[in-house]
Amino acid sequence: NVLLIRTDESVIVKPELSGGATVKAEIISHEKGDKIIVFKYRPKKRYRRKTGHKQIYTRLRVLNIDYREKQEDKKKKTVRKKATAGKKKDEN
């Protein structure tokens, strides 16, 4: 899922709400991360457990990020700008 897109003009959060975005990527490799050691210990009880874990990762190369706004969204933006342009703030 694409959560944020930055263009020259603006920053778009949650682009799936306004047309969506697609990302093309290729898988380079599948790797294991560093080993994490888990050590459980209870004092005075002779209880000791040592286990380990390696997280598996997939290394990707992003080839292209494509985002196109829907025509409806562009129209809504221009209508909102026109609607707010005529209003004046109340002075107290």
PEDA-V793583 format. One line per field, one symbol per residue. psi: psi as a letter, one per 20 degrees, with the letter a starting at -180 (. if undefined). burial: # if it has 16 or more other C-alpha atoms within 10 Angstrom, else .. A space follows every 50 residues. Layout:
psi = ???
burial = ???
//
This chain:
psi = pphpppahhrpppmihhlhrqqppqqpgrprqaqppppoppoqjiloppo rrppppqppqopgqopppqqhghhggghggghhihiqqqpp.
burial = ....#.........##.#.##............................. ................#.........................
//
